[in-house]
Amino acid sequence: LSAITSVYPNPIDGSGWIEFNLRSGEVGVLIFRDVTGKEMKRVGSLVYSGRVNIEASEFAQGLSFCTLEVDGITVHTERFIVIR
């Protein structure tokens, strides 16, 4: 099953990461959005499983969302909190 498997730490203060798993043959994209839905960051061409590093400074303080998309279809969304 393709999914975001971990957001660590949560809340994020400084550095953190998003871990994901994709089924064989799938290519995914992680899209980071703020609470209003505005896209803040996009990381593409993800395959298999892995980890994407993130920095709190890339996001507004408060609630944010990370969505995993495969072939333009949302397969999983996780929320995380940024503190400073």
All heavy atoms as an XYZ file, in Angstrom:
651
protein
N       0.847     -1.185      0.000
C       0.000      0.000      0.000
C       0.889      1.243      0.000
O       1.802      1.372      0.803
C      -0.895     -0.012      1.234
C      -1.904      1.111      1.366
C      -2.905      1.080      0.227
C      -2.617      0.984      2.686
N       0.612      2.171     -0.884
C       1.373      3.414     -0.950
C       0.872      4.363      0.123
O      -0.334      4.580      0.244
C       1.214      4.059     -2.322
O       1.744      3.204     -3.317
N       1.805      4.912      0.905
C       1.390      5.767      2.012
C       2.562      6.556      2.567
O       3.726      6.201      2.371
C       0.788      4.928      3.133
N       2.234      7.627      3.285
C       3.190      8.305      4.151
C       3.216      7.488      5.430
O       2.176      7.234      6.032
C       2.741      9.751      4.424
C       2.736     10.566      3.125
C       3.654     10.394      5.472
C       2.065     11.909      3.245
N       4.392      7.037      5.823
C       4.477      6.141      6.982
C       4.889      6.854      8.260
O       4.648      6.335      9.350
C       5.442      4.982      6.704
O       6.724      5.508      6.357
C       4.931      4.110      5.569
N       5.509      8.038      8.137
C       5.968      8.720      9.340
C       6.242     10.188      9.061
O       6.732     10.543      7.987
C       7.254      8.053      9.841
O       7.764      8.702     10.976
N       5.899     11.018     10.026
C       6.308     12.422     10.059
C       7.032     12.583     11.386
O       6.453     12.380     12.447
C       5.097     13.378     10.010
C       5.566     14.823     10.087
C       4.251     13.134      8.773
N       8.324     12.895     11.313
C       9.110     12.936     12.546
C      10.049     14.129     12.553
O      10.707     14.369     11.544
C       9.928     11.656     12.705
C      10.680     11.635     14.003
C      10.054     11.221     15.163
C      11.990     12.092     14.077
C      10.725     11.233     16.374
C      12.672     12.109     15.275
C      12.036     11.671     16.420
O      12.689     11.697     17.619
N      10.165     14.820     13.645
C       9.258     14.787     14.791
C       7.995     15.552     14.450
O       7.941     16.285     13.465
C      10.053     15.495     15.883
C      10.918     16.482     15.149
C      11.237     15.814     13.827
N       7.004     15.397     15.239
C       5.765     16.138     15.053
C       5.253     16.536     16.423
O       4.826     15.674     17.168
C       4.735     15.294     14.321
C       3.584     16.115     13.793
O       3.580     17.332     13.903
N       2.616     15.446     13.227
N       5.380     17.803     16.784
C       5.657     18.976     15.957
C       7.138     19.092     15.565
O       8.003     18.550     16.225
C       5.237     20.148     16.832
C       5.266     19.647     18.228
C       5.017     18.179     18.162
N       7.354     19.813     14.463
C       8.696     20.036     13.920
C       9.209     21.386     14.396
O       8.529     22.400     14.246
C       8.677     19.980     12.383
C       8.316     18.571     11.912
C      10.019     20.402     11.805
C       8.097     18.470     10.427
N      10.407     21.374     14.949
C      11.085     22.595     15.375
C      12.530     22.452     14.909
O      13.335     21.832     15.591
C      11.008     22.755     16.894
C      11.727     23.995     17.387
O      12.059     24.859     16.557
O      11.958     24.094     18.600
N      12.831     22.966     13.746
C      14.161     22.771     13.159
C      14.046     21.833     11.975
O      13.386     22.134     11.005
N      14.679     20.658     12.072
C      14.676     19.685     10.978
C      13.771     18.509     11.302
O      13.585     18.146     12.458
C      16.093     19.156     10.742
O      16.945     20.200     10.354
N      13.256     17.909     10.252
C      12.440     16.712     10.387
C      12.436     15.947      9.084
O      13.182     16.258      8.160
N      11.581     14.931      8.996
C      11.481     14.176      7.756
C      10.113     13.535      7.611
O       9.374     13.355      8.556
C      12.579     13.134      7.637
C      12.540     12.046      8.675
C      11.727     10.946      8.693
C      13.348     11.943      9.833
N      11.977     10.175      9.784
C      12.986     10.762     10.512
C      14.350     12.738     10.367
C      13.577     10.367     11.695
C      14.944     12.336     11.553
C      14.569     11.164     12.193
N       9.834     13.196      6.363
C       8.632     12.464      5.990
C       9.109     11.146      5.377
O       9.917     11.158      4.450
C       7.804     13.235      4.925
C       7.517     14.665      5.349
C       6.554     12.459      4.538
C       6.530     14.829      6.447
N       8.634     10.023      5.890
C       8.946      8.725      5.306
C       7.739      8.238      4.517
O       6.596      8.480      4.901
C       9.306      7.718      6.385
C      10.626      8.042      7.059
C      11.012      7.033      8.124
O      10.129      6.344      8.668
O      12.215      6.950      8.409
N       8.006      7.540      3.420
C       6.926      7.074      2.545
C       7.256      5.697      1.985
O       8.423      5.290      1.951
C       6.717      8.066      1.390
C       7.924      8.185      0.497
C       8.070      7.360     -0.605
C       8.924      9.093      0.784
C       9.205      7.451     -1.410
C      10.067      9.195     -0.010
C      10.191      8.368     -1.108
N       6.225      5.005      1.550
C       6.354      3.735      0.832
C       5.480      3.807     -0.408
O       4.352      4.295     -0.345
C       5.875      2.547      1.684
C       6.874      2.153      2.731
O       8.072      2.184      2.506
N       6.376      1.781      3.892
N       6.018      3.313     -1.518
C       5.266      3.229     -2.762
C       5.317      1.797     -3.282
O       6.317      1.105     -3.104
C       5.852      4.168     -3.821
C       5.713      5.657     -3.535
C       6.626      6.454     -4.441
C       4.274      6.087     -3.715
N       4.230      1.370     -3.919
C       4.221      0.039     -4.521
C       5.155      0.008     -5.720
O       5.433      1.041     -6.340
C       2.811     -0.338     -4.961
C       1.884     -0.583     -3.778
C       0.565     -1.082     -4.244
N      -0.189      0.053     -4.769
C      -1.502      0.111     -4.808
N      -2.230     -0.894     -4.389
N      -2.105      1.167     -5.284
N       5.633     -1.168     -6.048
C       6.531     -1.360     -7.184
C       5.913     -0.784     -8.454
O       4.737     -1.020     -8.748
C       6.810     -2.854     -7.366
O       7.669     -3.053     -8.449
N       6.703     -0.008     -9.176
C       6.259      0.567    -10.436
C       5.577      1.917    -10.305
O       5.313      2.574    -11.313
N       5.267      2.345     -9.084
C       4.625      3.642     -8.889
C       5.662      4.746     -8.725
O       6.740      4.511     -8.187
C       3.714      3.629     -7.660
C       2.491      2.774     -7.819
C       1.564      2.852     -6.629
O       2.041      3.099     -5.501
O       0.367      2.656     -6.825
N       5.309      5.935     -9.177
C       6.126      7.126     -8.986
C       5.255      8.142     -8.256
O       4.151      8.449     -8.699
C       6.621      7.701    -10.331
C       7.436      8.958    -10.107
C       7.434      6.664    -11.085
N       5.758      8.637     -7.140
C       4.964      9.525     -6.309
C       5.495     10.936     -6.237
O       6.640     11.217     -6.615
N       4.656     11.809     -5.719
C       4.987     13.207     -5.477
C       4.490     13.553     -4.073
O       3.365     13.196     -3.711
C       4.291     14.131     -6.509
C       4.566     15.589     -6.197
C       4.718     13.790     -7.913
N       5.328     14.216     -3.296
C       4.898     14.765     -2.006
C       4.630     16.254     -2.194
O       5.492     16.984     -2.705
C       5.973     14.580     -0.933
C       6.142     13.176     -0.375
C       7.316     13.145      0.601
C       4.881     12.697      0.313
N       3.445     16.678     -1.797
C       3.064     18.078     -1.913
C       2.778     18.602     -0.512
O       1.972     18.024      0.220
C       1.826     18.244     -2.807
C       2.123     17.660     -4.194
C       1.435     19.718     -2.915
C       0.895     17.516     -5.058
N       3.465     19.658     -0.157
C       3.317     20.280      1.164
C       2.465     21.531      1.018
O       2.738     22.368      0.153
C       4.687     20.645      1.733
C       5.565     19.455      1.970
C       6.343     18.931      0.948
C       5.609     18.851      3.212
C       7.155     17.827      1.169
C       6.415     17.751      3.449
C       7.189     17.236      2.420
N       1.434     21.654      1.878
C       0.539     22.811      1.828
C       0.351     23.385      3.218
O       0.410     22.668      4.213
C      -0.820     22.393      1.270
C      -0.773     21.993     -0.190
C      -2.163     21.671     -0.708
N      -2.153     21.407     -2.129
C      -2.071     20.194     -2.663
N      -2.003     19.143     -1.885
N      -2.071     20.036     -3.968
N       0.062     24.697      3.238
C      -0.270     25.317      4.519
C      -1.747     25.094      4.805
O      -2.468     24.454      4.018
C       0.127     26.795      4.551
C      -0.656     27.674      3.597
O      -1.706     27.235      3.064
O      -0.229     28.819      3.383
N      -2.219     25.639      5.905
C      -3.593     25.408      6.337
C      -4.626     25.995      5.366
O      -5.764     25.539      5.323
C      -3.796     25.918      7.787
C      -3.822     27.425      7.837
C      -5.018     25.306      8.421
N      -4.228     26.955      4.543
C      -5.142     27.538      3.556
C      -5.172     26.748      2.247
O      -5.953     27.053      1.357
C      -4.770     28.997      3.233
O      -3.524     29.016      2.520
C      -4.690     29.851      4.480
N      -4.279     25.757      2.125
C      -4.200     24.969      0.900
C      -3.138     25.440     -0.068
O      -2.937     24.828     -1.122
N      -2.443     26.509      0.273
C      -1.389     27.035     -0.598
C      -0.210     26.069     -0.616
O       0.291     25.653      0.424
C      -0.919     28.401     -0.102
C       0.189     29.000     -0.933
C       0.633     30.333     -0.374
C       1.827     30.854     -1.137
N       2.384     32.050     -0.500
N       0.242     25.725     -1.829
C       1.384     24.824     -1.969
C       2.663     25.533     -1.542
O       2.970     26.619     -2.022
C       1.504     24.345     -3.414
C       2.561     23.291     -3.596
C       2.597     22.707     -4.989
O       1.521     22.395     -5.549
O       3.705     22.567     -5.533
N       3.412     24.889     -0.646
C       4.648     25.461     -0.117
C       5.889     24.770     -0.685
O       6.945     25.378     -0.784
C       4.673     25.348      1.401
C       3.459     25.960      2.094
S       3.236     27.701      1.747
C       4.628     28.397      2.586
N       5.756     23.486     -1.025
C       6.903     22.715     -1.489
C       6.383     21.488     -2.216
O       5.330     20.951     -1.882
C       7.762     22.298     -0.280
C       8.987     21.481     -0.618
C       9.801     21.188      0.629
C      11.024     20.360      0.260
N      11.952     20.240      1.364
N       7.158     21.034     -3.208
C       6.811     19.835     -3.961
C       8.090     19.029     -4.185
O       9.105     19.578     -4.607
C       6.180     20.222     -5.291
C       5.804     19.071     -6.183
C       5.177     19.579     -7.472
N       3.852     20.114     -7.206
C       2.726     19.518     -7.591
N       2.779     18.393     -8.259
N       1.564     20.061     -7.313
N       8.023     17.733     -3.901
C       9.156     16.838     -4.125
C       8.646     15.692     -4.987
O       7.754     14.942     -4.572
C       9.732     16.294     -2.793
C      10.909     15.374     -3.064
C      10.133     17.437     -1.875
N       9.195     15.561     -6.198
C       8.687     14.570     -7.141
C       9.657     13.452     -7.452
O      10.751     13.383     -6.902
N       9.214     12.590     -8.343
C       9.992     11.439     -8.826
C      10.392     10.494     -7.703
O      11.495      9.956     -7.689
C      11.231     11.901     -9.595
O      10.859     12.717    -10.681
N       9.480     10.276     -6.755
C       9.745      9.369     -5.642
C       9.395      7.946     -6.051
O       8.354      7.704     -6.663
C       8.912      9.767     -4.422
C       9.065     11.209     -3.949
C       8.038     11.512     -2.870
C      10.467     11.457     -3.447
N      10.258      6.995     -5.719
C      10.000      5.585     -6.014
C      10.325      4.742     -4.786
O      11.102      5.141     -3.929
C      10.811      5.094     -7.233
C      10.354      5.790     -8.505
C      12.296      5.308     -7.037
N       9.726      3.559     -4.725
C       9.945      2.580     -3.653
C       9.630      3.180     -2.286
O       8.519      3.601     -2.037
C      11.350      1.999     -3.716
C      11.657      1.385     -5.045
C      12.603      1.955     -5.899
C      10.985      0.247     -5.482
C      12.866      1.390     -7.148
C      11.246     -0.310     -6.733
C      12.186      0.264     -7.550
O      12.453     -0.280     -8.768
N      10.612      3.236     -1.416
C      10.421      3.836     -0.096
C      11.579      4.779      0.160
O      12.639      4.647     -0.435
C      10.341      2.767      0.993
O      11.556      2.070      1.086
N      11.360      5.722      1.061
C      12.440      6.657      1.338
C      12.039      7.693      2.352
O      11.001      7.592      3.009
N      12.878      8.700      2.437
C      12.717      9.770      3.413
C      13.020     11.089      2.729
O      14.005     11.219      2.012
C      13.700      9.535      4.556
C      13.675     10.591      5.629
C      14.740     10.352      6.662
N      14.401      9.210      7.490
C      15.137      8.775      8.500
N      16.270      9.389      8.793
N      14.752      7.751      9.208
N      12.168     12.083      2.978
C      12.366     13.434      2.462
C      12.595     14.339      3.666
O      11.761     14.404      4.575
C      11.139     13.906      1.651
C      11.277     15.374      1.281
C      10.973     13.050      0.408
N      13.736     15.011      3.686
C      14.051     15.928      4.783
C      13.316     17.248      4.585
O      13.190     17.732      3.459
C      15.557     16.176      4.851
C      16.327     14.942      5.228
O      15.884     14.149      6.059
N      17.470     14.740      4.611
N      12.862     17.808      5.706
C      12.201     19.107      5.667
C      12.755     19.985      6.781
O      13.258     19.487      7.782
C      10.662     18.987      5.779
C      10.247     18.232      7.045
C      10.078     18.333      4.549
C       8.754     18.187      7.257
N      12.657     21.277      6.559
C      13.103     22.269      7.539
C      11.904     23.105      7.958
O      11.124     23.545      7.105
C      14.173     23.189      6.933
C      15.446     22.484      6.531
C      16.235     21.972      7.727
O      16.172     22.604      8.801
O      16.902     20.942      7.576
N      11.781     23.354      9.239
C      10.669     24.165      9.744
C      10.652     25.545      9.089
O       9.580     26.115      8.866
C      10.756     24.289     11.263
N      11.818     26.061      8.748
C      11.906     27.397      8.149
C      11.233     27.469      6.777
O      10.968     28.559      6.275
C      13.364     27.830      8.044
O      14.080     26.937      7.212
N      10.945     26.319      6.153
C      10.292     26.298      4.846
C       8.777     26.514      4.947
O       8.117     26.701      3.926
C      10.521     24.941      4.160
C      11.970     24.633      3.868
C      12.140     23.259      3.278
O      11.983     22.264      4.020
O      12.425     23.176      2.062
N       8.244     26.476      6.167
C       6.804     26.495      6.363
C       6.404     27.566      7.370
O       7.189     27.929      8.235
C       6.323     25.124      6.861
C       6.739     24.004      5.963
C       7.873     23.262      6.240
C       6.015     23.709      4.820
C       8.277     22.245      5.406
C       6.415     22.692      3.982
C       7.552     21.950      4.271
N       5.171     28.001      7.261
C       4.621     28.930      8.249
C       4.423     28.194      9.568
O       4.189     26.984      9.591
C       3.292     29.486      7.750
N       4.531     28.920     10.651
C       4.284     28.325     11.958
C       2.826     27.878     12.027
O       1.927     28.564     11.545
C       4.578     29.335     13.057
C       4.458     28.752     14.442
C       4.997     29.688     15.503
O       6.062     30.264     15.325
N       4.273     29.827     16.587
N       2.592     26.717     12.612
C       1.233     26.205     12.755
C       1.035     24.921     11.977
O       1.978     24.180     11.695
N      -0.201     24.667     11.591
C      -0.594     23.422     10.946
C      -0.250     23.428      9.462
O      -0.526     24.397      8.756
C      -2.098     23.214     11.131
C      -2.705     21.924     10.615
C      -2.115     20.719     11.339
C      -4.217     21.960     10.793
N       0.351     22.324      8.991
C       0.642     22.114      7.572
C       0.245     20.688      7.211
O       0.040     19.845      8.079
C       2.129     22.324      7.273
O       2.492     23.672      7.416
N       0.175     20.435      5.907
C      -0.222     19.129      5.414
C       0.770     18.632      4.374
O       1.295     19.412      3.590
C      -1.619     19.198      4.778
C      -2.678     19.609      5.742
C      -2.988     20.947      5.916
C      -3.349     18.668      6.501
C      -3.964     21.346      6.815
C      -4.321     19.059      7.405
C      -4.634     20.395      7.567
N       0.979     17.324      4.354
C       1.812     16.674      3.351
C       0.952     15.620      2.669
O       0.398     14.732      3.328
C       3.026     16.035      4.009
S       4.094     15.208      2.817
N       0.837     15.714      1.343
C       0.009     14.797      0.571
C       0.887     13.989     -0.369
O       1.729     14.545     -1.067
C      -1.042     15.578     -0.245
O      -1.874     16.293      0.660
C      -1.883     14.659     -1.099
N       0.677     12.683     -0.385
C       1.346     11.785     -1.337
C       0.391     11.550     -2.492
O      -0.744     11.107     -2.286
C       1.702     10.460     -0.661
C       2.329      9.391     -1.554
C       3.666      9.868     -2.136
C       2.505      8.087     -0.786
N       0.849     11.882     -3.694
C       0.066     11.650     -4.905
C       0.785     10.658     -5.803
O       2.004     10.697     -5.928
C      -0.157     12.946     -5.686
C      -1.114     13.899     -5.050
C      -1.439     15.095     -5.923
O      -0.902     15.200     -7.064
O      -2.223     15.952     -5.479
N       0.012      9.777     -6.428
C       0.519      8.834     -7.424
C      -0.352      8.994     -8.663
O      -1.584      8.888     -8.580
C       0.467      7.382     -6.902
C       0.903      6.410     -7.992
C       1.341      7.223     -5.665
N       0.254      9.291     -9.792
C      -0.472      9.509    -11.050
C      -1.564     10.568    -10.896
O      -2.662     10.433    -11.435
C      -1.083      8.200    -11.563
C      -0.015      7.175    -11.928
O       1.069      7.592    -12.397
O      -0.258      5.975    -11.739
N      -1.263     11.624    -10.121
C      -2.200     12.719     -9.953
C      -3.347     12.440     -8.999
O      -4.241     13.265     -8.843
N      -3.328     11.285     -8.352
C      -4.394     10.912     -7.418
C      -3.844     10.925     -5.997
O      -2.798     10.327     -5.719
C      -4.942      9.512     -7.764
C      -5.554      9.533     -9.164
C      -5.976      9.064     -6.734
C      -5.902      8.173     -9.700
N      -4.546     11.593     -5.099
C      -4.147     11.621     -3.695
C      -4.340     10.250     -3.084
O      -5.433      9.684     -3.153
C      -4.987     12.654     -2.921
O      -4.723     13.950     -3.453
C      -4.650     12.639     -1.434
N      -3.257      9.713     -2.494
C      -3.359      8.398     -1.849
C      -3.235      8.491     -0.332
O      -3.664      7.580      0.370
C      -2.327      7.392     -2.412
C      -2.630      7.092     -3.871
C      -0.912      7.872     -2.256
N      -2.652      9.589      0.176
C      -2.509      9.718      1.623
C      -2.131     11.157      1.967
O      -1.319     11.770      1.274
C      -1.422      8.771      2.130
C      -1.401      8.598      3.605
N      -0.483      7.807      4.233
C      -2.176      9.093      4.594
C      -0.686      7.830      5.531
N      -1.711      8.609      5.770
N      -2.704     11.667      3.058
C      -2.347     12.981      3.576
C      -2.087     12.878      5.062
O      -2.839     12.218      5.774
C      -3.469     14.010      3.313
O      -3.669     14.131      1.899
C      -3.121     15.376      3.877
N      -1.009     13.506      5.508
C      -0.689     13.590      6.932
C      -0.557     15.057      7.302
O      -0.118     15.879      6.494
C       0.632     12.877      7.250
C       0.551     11.374      7.262
C      -0.202     10.821      8.456
O      -0.201     11.466      9.524
O      -0.803      9.749      8.298
N      -0.895     15.377      8.519
C      -0.720     16.747      8.996
C       0.473     16.794      9.939
O       0.845     15.791     10.554
C      -1.988     17.249      9.676
C      -2.354     16.471     10.885
C      -3.659     16.936     11.449
N      -3.993     16.078     12.583
C      -5.131     16.052     13.144
N      -6.096     16.833     12.736
N      -5.346     15.261     14.163
N       1.068     17.971     10.010
C       2.160     18.189     10.950
C       2.109     19.633     11.427
O       1.517     20.493     10.786
C       3.520     17.810     10.359
C       3.945     18.595      9.153
C       4.774     19.690      9.267
C       3.521     18.216      7.883
C       5.180     20.411      8.163
C       3.917     18.932      6.754
C       4.741     20.030      6.893
N       2.724     19.862     12.542
C       2.727     21.187     13.151
C       4.159     21.722     13.169
O       5.090     20.997     13.521
C       2.158     21.138     14.575
C       0.686     20.704     14.513
C       2.291     22.489     15.274
C       0.058     20.424     15.839
N       4.307     22.974     12.768
C       5.603     23.647     12.800
C       5.598     24.632     13.969
O       4.666     25.422     14.112
C       5.857     24.396     11.476
C       7.145     25.199     11.553
C       5.886     23.424     10.307
N       6.612     24.520     14.805
C       6.781     25.457     15.922
C       8.143     26.103     15.824
O       9.054     25.573     15.197
C       6.607     24.759     17.297
C       7.614     23.634     17.457
C       5.190     24.262     17.466
C       7.609     22.994     18.828
N       8.278     27.272     16.437
C       9.576     27.958     16.448
C       9.806     28.564     17.798
O       8.964     28.894     18.526
C       9.609     29.053     15.384
C       9.525     28.457     14.014
C      10.029     29.442     12.963
N       9.759     28.873     11.674
C       8.809     29.278     10.860
N       8.070     30.314     11.153
N       8.610     28.688      9.724
